[in-house]
Amino acid sequence: MKKVGILQSNYIPWKGYFDLIGMVDEFIFLDTVQYSKGTWRNRNKIKTSNSLSWLTVPVLLKGKNFPLIKEVQIDGDKWIQNHWKTLEFNYKKSKYFREVSQFLEPLYFGKKYLFLSDLNKTFILEILKYLNIKTKISDSTTFNTSSEKSARVIDLVKQVGGQVYYSGPAAKSYINEKHFKANGIEVVWMNYSNYEIYEQLWGTFVHEVSILDMLFNCGKDSINYMKVSKL
C-alpha cells in the first residue's frame, strides 16, 4: 500500500517534519495554499546559550492580498549573513559543525532566492540527502486539485496512487477521516512523543527546534534519534 505525506514547505523544519517524509513512499510539498503569518513557513527556532531564538526570513507581504505560499517573495538578502553568524556563534563548538557546514553554508551563500518556497525546498532536499532519506518528492504545483482542505489532500493522494495518508496531529482539527475512508484512503496520525534525547548544547534539552540542532550535534547519526530509524 502506497503511503503519502503532504505538508507546506517550512524554513529548516524540526525533526518531526523529516520523520514524516521518511515514513512515506511519496511526499508532496503543498505550497499552492494560502500563506499564513506567524507560522513555520518563514521561521524556526534554534538553541542558544541564553534561550531559544528565532531565525526568521523576512518576506514581502505589504499590499499582497492573501498570496499563496509559492508566491511569497523574500525581502532582500541581509538576513542571510545574520542567520549564518547566529548558527556559527551558537554551534561552532558542536561535534559536527564543520561537517554539516560543508553543505549548509553554500545553501545560504551560493544561491540567490527570490521566493520563500524555493528557499525552503532547497534546504529540505539537501538535508534529506544528508540523512540518506530517499522518499520520492513531488510538488502540488504539478497537480490539479480541489480548493477545499480535505478534498485537496484526497485529490493529491489519489493522483499519486496512494492508499495511506500520513498526517501531523495538528490536522485533526479539519481532516474528516470518514471522507478519506470513503475514498479508500487510510489516515495515519504521526506520533511526535517519546523522541530520544541526544547530546545537546546549552542546558536543558529541547525537542522543538530546527533539525539543524540535531545535525550539528549528531551528524549522520541524527537518523538514529528519529522515528524513521525504527521502521
C-alpha positions as CSV (number, residue, x, y, z in Angstrom):
1,M,0.0,0.0,0.0
2,K,1.5,3.3,-1.1
3,K,2.0,5.8,1.7
4,V,1.8,9.6,1.0
5,G,2.6,12.6,3.1
6,I,1.7,16.2,2.3
7,L,2.9,19.4,4.0
8,Q,3.6,23.0,3.3
9,S,7.3,23.9,3.0
10,N,8.9,25.2,6.2
11,Y,12.1,27.0,6.9
12,I,14.7,24.5,8.2
13,P,11.9,22.4,9.9
14,W,12.2,20.3,13.1
15,K,13.0,16.6,13.0
16,G,9.3,15.6,13.1
17,Y,8.9,17.1,9.6
18,F,11.7,14.9,8.2
19,D,10.3,11.9,10.1
20,L,7.0,12.2,8.3
21,I,8.9,12.4,4.9
22,G,10.9,9.3,5.8
23,M,7.8,7.3,6.8
24,V,6.1,7.6,3.4
25,D,6.7,6.5,-0.2
26,E,6.0,9.9,-1.7
27,F,6.0,13.3,-0.2
28,I,4.3,16.3,-1.7
29,F,5.1,20.0,-1.0
30,L,1.8,21.8,-0.6
31,D,2.8,25.4,-1.4
32,T,-0.3,26.1,-3.5
33,V,-2.3,27.1,-0.4
34,Q,-2.6,30.5,1.3
35,Y,0.4,31.8,3.2
36,S,-0.3,32.5,6.9
37,K,1.7,34.8,9.1
38,G,3.2,33.6,12.4
39,T,3.7,30.0,11.2
40,W,6.8,27.9,10.4
41,R,6.8,28.8,6.7
42,N,9.5,31.5,7.2
43,R,11.0,30.9,10.6
44,N,12.2,28.3,13.1
45,K,13.9,28.1,16.5
46,I,17.4,27.2,17.4
47,K,19.1,26.6,20.8
48,T,21.4,29.4,22.1
49,S,23.5,30.0,25.2
50,N,20.7,32.1,26.6
51,S,17.4,30.6,25.4
52,L,15.6,29.6,22.3
53,S,16.0,32.1,19.5
54,W,14.0,32.6,16.3
55,L,15.6,32.6,12.8
56,T,13.2,34.5,10.6
57,V,13.3,35.0,6.9
58,P,11.8,38.4,6.1
59,V,9.1,38.3,3.4
60,L,7.2,40.9,1.3
61,L,3.5,40.9,2.2
62,K,2.5,44.6,2.3
63,G,-0.2,45.1,-0.3
64,K,-0.4,41.4,-1.1
65,N,-3.9,40.0,-1.0
66,F,-3.6,36.6,0.7
67,P,-0.9,35.2,-1.5
68,L,-0.2,31.5,-2.0
69,I,3.0,30.2,-0.3
70,K,4.6,29.7,-3.7
71,E,4.0,33.4,-4.5
72,V,5.6,34.9,-1.3
73,Q,8.9,36.7,-2.1
74,I,11.8,37.1,0.3
75,D,12.6,40.7,1.4
76,G,16.3,41.2,0.4
77,D,19.3,39.1,1.5
78,K,20.6,40.9,4.6
79,W,19.1,38.2,6.8
80,I,21.4,35.6,5.3
81,Q,24.6,36.8,7.0
82,N,22.7,37.3,10.3
83,H,21.3,33.7,10.2
84,W,24.7,32.2,9.4
85,K,26.5,34.2,12.1
86,T,23.9,33.2,14.6
87,L,24.3,29.5,13.7
88,E,28.0,29.7,13.7
89,F,28.2,31.5,17.1
90,N,25.9,29.0,18.8
91,Y,27.0,25.8,17.2
92,K,30.7,26.2,16.3
93,K,31.6,24.1,19.3
94,S,29.3,21.3,18.4
95,K,30.8,18.0,17.3
96,Y,29.6,18.1,13.6
97,F,29.5,21.8,12.9
98,R,32.3,21.7,10.3
99,E,30.9,18.6,8.6
100,V,27.4,20.0,8.3
101,S,28.6,23.4,7.3
102,Q,30.2,21.9,4.2
103,F,26.7,21.5,2.6
104,L,24.8,24.1,4.7
105,E,26.9,27.2,4.2
106,P,26.7,27.0,0.4
107,L,22.9,26.9,0.6
108,Y,23.0,30.3,2.3
109,F,25.6,32.0,0.2
110,G,25.9,30.1,-3.1
111,K,22.4,30.8,-4.5
112,K,20.0,33.7,-4.9
113,Y,16.5,33.1,-3.6
114,L,13.6,35.2,-4.8
115,F,10.7,33.1,-3.4
116,L,10.4,31.6,0.1
117,S,9.1,28.3,-1.3
118,D,12.3,27.8,-3.3
119,L,14.5,28.6,-0.3
120,N,12.6,26.2,1.9
121,K,12.5,23.3,-0.6
122,T,16.2,23.7,-1.4
123,F,17.2,23.4,2.3
124,I,14.8,20.5,2.9
125,L,16.0,18.5,-0.1
126,E,19.7,18.9,0.9
127,I,19.0,17.8,4.5
128,L,17.1,14.8,3.2
129,K,20.2,13.9,1.1
130,Y,22.5,14.3,4.1
131,L,20.2,12.0,6.2
132,N,20.0,9.5,3.3
133,I,16.2,9.6,3.2
134,K,15.2,8.6,-0.3
135,T,11.5,9.3,-0.3
136,K,10.1,10.4,-3.7
137,I,9.5,14.2,-3.6
138,S,6.7,15.9,-5.6
139,D,5.2,19.3,-5.8
140,S,1.5,20.3,-5.6
141,T,2.1,22.8,-8.5
142,T,2.1,19.8,-10.9
143,F,-1.4,18.6,-9.9
144,N,-5.0,19.9,-10.3
145,T,-6.9,19.7,-7.1
146,S,-9.9,21.0,-5.2
147,S,-9.6,24.2,-3.1
148,E,-11.2,22.6,0.0
149,K,-8.7,21.4,2.6
150,S,-9.6,17.7,2.9
151,A,-10.8,17.3,-0.7
152,R,-7.4,18.8,-1.9
153,V,-5.4,16.3,0.1
154,I,-7.6,13.4,-1.1
155,D,-7.2,14.6,-4.7
156,L,-3.4,14.6,-4.3
157,V,-3.2,11.2,-2.6
158,K,-5.4,9.6,-5.3
159,Q,-3.5,11.2,-8.1
160,V,-0.2,9.6,-7.0
161,G,-1.9,6.3,-6.4
162,G,-1.8,6.4,-2.6
163,Q,-3.8,4.3,-0.2
164,V,-2.4,5.6,3.1
165,Y,-2.1,9.2,4.1
166,Y,0.3,10.2,6.9
167,S,-0.5,13.5,8.7
168,G,0.7,15.5,11.6
169,P,-1.7,15.6,14.6
170,A,-2.5,19.3,14.1
171,A,-4.6,18.5,11.1
172,K,-7.1,16.6,13.2
173,S,-8.9,19.9,13.5
174,Y,-10.0,19.9,9.9
175,I,-9.5,16.4,8.4
176,N,-12.6,14.3,8.3
177,E,-11.4,10.7,8.3
178,K,-14.8,9.4,7.0
179,H,-14.2,11.3,3.7
180,F,-10.8,9.6,3.4
181,K,-12.2,6.2,4.1
182,A,-15.0,6.8,1.6
183,N,-12.2,7.3,-1.0
184,G,-10.3,4.2,0.0
185,I,-7.6,6.1,1.9
186,E,-6.5,5.2,5.5
187,V,-5.3,8.1,7.7
188,V,-2.3,7.5,9.9
189,W,-1.5,10.2,12.5
190,M,2.1,10.9,13.3
191,N,3.1,10.5,17.0
192,Y,5.7,13.1,17.9
193,S,6.1,12.0,21.5
194,N,8.9,10.0,23.1
195,Y,11.7,11.2,20.9
196,E,15.1,10.1,22.2
197,I,17.4,12.7,23.8
198,Y,20.8,13.3,22.2
199,E,23.8,15.3,23.4
200,Q,22.6,18.9,23.0
201,L,24.4,22.2,23.8
202,W,23.2,24.8,26.2
203,G,21.4,23.3,29.2
204,T,18.0,21.7,29.5
205,F,17.1,19.5,26.5
206,V,14.6,20.9,24.0
207,H,13.0,18.9,21.2
208,E,11.1,21.7,19.4
209,V,13.9,23.2,17.5
210,S,15.1,23.1,13.9
211,I,16.7,19.9,12.8
212,L,19.9,21.8,12.4
213,D,20.4,21.5,16.1
214,M,20.5,17.7,15.9
215,L,22.6,17.7,12.7
216,F,25.3,19.9,14.3
217,N,25.3,17.8,17.5
218,C,24.9,14.3,16.0
219,G,25.9,14.4,12.3
220,K,24.8,11.4,10.2
221,D,23.9,9.6,13.5
222,S,20.9,12.0,13.7
223,I,18.9,9.4,11.8
224,N,19.2,7.1,14.8
225,Y,17.4,9.6,17.0
226,M,14.4,9.7,14.6
227,K,11.4,7.5,14.5
228,V,12.0,6.6,10.8
229,S,15.1,4.6,12.0
230,K,12.8,2.2,13.9
231,L,10.9,1.1,10.8
